[in-house]
Amino acid sequence: MKVSISSLHFKADVKLEEFIREKVTKVSNLFDGVIGSEVTLKLDQSSNNENKIAEIRIMIPGNDLFAKKQAKSFEEAVDNAVGALKKQITRHKEKVKGL
């Protein structure tokens, strides 16, 4: 599965990219039909310290799963987004099995 990582207005560290690939791959393994995923990292221009935004889109047949989280660090934002995606994948699997 392909994990595409893009960072807007800054260069993401190699360690951060490896961390993201590991987390997204784990959540993608929960569902067999995953086509790919896109991760976008952004810096919010606000003055508060929670200015790191992670957006994760997991592409599956039919529709995509999407989570956007904001936190103090990119790692925390990615963790929170992955947690939300786990819930979405679980609900999607239950919905597919119910049909």
Contacts in CASP RR format, 6 or more apart in sequence:
PFRMAT RR
TARGET T0000
AUTHOR 0000-0000-0000
METHOD contacts of the structure
MODEL  1
MKVSISSLHFKADVKLEEFIREKVTKVSNLFDGVIGSEVTLKLDQSSNNE
NKIAEIRIMIPGNDLFAKKQAKSFEEAVDNAVGALKKQITRHKEKVKGL
1 25 0 8 1.000
1 28 0 8 1.000
1 34 0 8 1.000
1 35 0 8 1.000
1 36 0 8 1.000
1 37 0 8 1.000
2 36 0 8 1.000
2 37 0 8 1.000
3 20 0 8 1.000
3 21 0 8 1.000
3 24 0 8 1.000
3 25 0 8 1.000
3 36 0 8 1.000
3 37 0 8 1.000
3 39 0 8 1.000
4 36 0 8 1.000
4 37 0 8 1.000
4 38 0 8 1.000
4 39 0 8 1.000
5 12 0 8 1.000
5 17 0 8 1.000
5 20 0 8 1.000
5 21 0 8 1.000
5 39 0 8 1.000
5 41 0 8 1.000
6 38 0 8 1.000
6 39 0 8 1.000
6 40 0 8 1.000
6 41 0 8 1.000
7 40 0 8 1.000
7 41 0 8 1.000
7 42 0 8 1.000
8 40 0 8 1.000
8 41 0 8 1.000
8 42 0 8 1.000
8 43 0 8 1.000
9 42 0 8 1.000
9 43 0 8 1.000
10 41 0 8 1.000
10 43 0 8 1.000
12 41 0 8 1.000
12 74 0 8 1.000
16 41 0 8 1.000
16 74 0 8 1.000
16 75 0 8 1.000
19 75 0 8 1.000
19 78 0 8 1.000
20 39 0 8 1.000
20 74 0 8 1.000
20 78 0 8 1.000
23 78 0 8 1.000
23 79 0 8 1.000
23 82 0 8 1.000
24 37 0 8 1.000
24 39 0 8 1.000
24 56 0 8 1.000
24 58 0 8 1.000
24 82 0 8 1.000
26 82 0 8 1.000
27 58 0 8 1.000
27 82 0 8 1.000
27 83 0 8 1.000
27 85 0 8 1.000
27 86 0 8 1.000
27 89 0 8 1.000
28 34 0 8 1.000
28 36 0 8 1.000
28 37 0 8 1.000
28 58 0 8 1.000
30 86 0 8 1.000
30 89 0 8 1.000
30 90 0 8 1.000
30 93 0 8 1.000
31 60 0 8 1.000
31 89 0 8 1.000
31 92 0 8 1.000
31 93 0 8 1.000
33 60 0 8 1.000
33 61 0 8 1.000
34 58 0 8 1.000
34 59 0 8 1.000
34 60 0 8 1.000
35 59 0 8 1.000
35 60 0 8 1.000
35 61 0 8 1.000
36 58 0 8 1.000
36 59 0 8 1.000
37 56 0 8 1.000
37 57 0 8 1.000
37 58 0 8 1.000
37 59 0 8 1.000
38 56 0 8 1.000
38 57 0 8 1.000
38 59 0 8 1.000
39 54 0 8 1.000
39 55 0 8 1.000
39 56 0 8 1.000
39 57 0 8 1.000
39 78 0 8 1.000
40 54 0 8 1.000
40 55 0 8 1.000
40 56 0 8 1.000
41 52 0 8 1.000
41 53 0 8 1.000
41 54 0 8 1.000
41 55 0 8 1.000
41 74 0 8 1.000
42 52 0 8 1.000
42 53 0 8 1.000
42 54 0 8 1.000
42 55 0 8 1.000
43 51 0 8 1.000
43 52 0 8 1.000
43 53 0 8 1.000
44 50 0 8 1.000
44 51 0 8 1.000
44 52 0 8 1.000
44 53 0 8 1.000
44 70 0 8 1.000
45 51 0 8 1.000
49 72 0 8 1.000
50 70 0 8 1.000
50 71 0 8 1.000
50 72 0 8 1.000
51 70 0 8 1.000
52 70 0 8 1.000
52 71 0 8 1.000
52 72 0 8 1.000
52 73 0 8 1.000
52 74 0 8 1.000
52 76 0 8 1.000
52 77 0 8 1.000
53 68 0 8 1.000
53 69 0 8 1.000
53 70 0 8 1.000
53 77 0 8 1.000
54 68 0 8 1.000
54 69 0 8 1.000
54 70 0 8 1.000
54 71 0 8 1.000
54 74 0 8 1.000
54 77 0 8 1.000
54 78 0 8 1.000
54 80 0 8 1.000
54 81 0 8 1.000
55 66 0 8 1.000
55 67 0 8 1.000
55 68 0 8 1.000
55 81 0 8 1.000
56 66 0 8 1.000
56 67 0 8 1.000
56 68 0 8 1.000
56 78 0 8 1.000
56 81 0 8 1.000
56 82 0 8 1.000
56 85 0 8 1.000
57 64 0 8 1.000
57 65 0 8 1.000
57 66 0 8 1.000
58 64 0 8 1.000
58 65 0 8 1.000
58 66 0 8 1.000
58 85 0 8 1.000
58 89 0 8 1.000
60 92 0 8 1.000
65 85 0 8 1.000
65 88 0 8 1.000
65 89 0 8 1.000
65 92 0 8 1.000
67 80 0 8 1.000
67 81 0 8 1.000
67 82 0 8 1.000
67 83 0 8 1.000
67 84 0 8 1.000
67 85 0 8 1.000
67 88 0 8 1.000
68 81 0 8 1.000
69 77 0 8 1.000
69 78 0 8 1.000
69 80 0 8 1.000
69 81 0 8 1.000
69 84 0 8 1.000
70 77 0 8 1.000
71 77 0 8 1.000
71 80 0 8 1.000
END
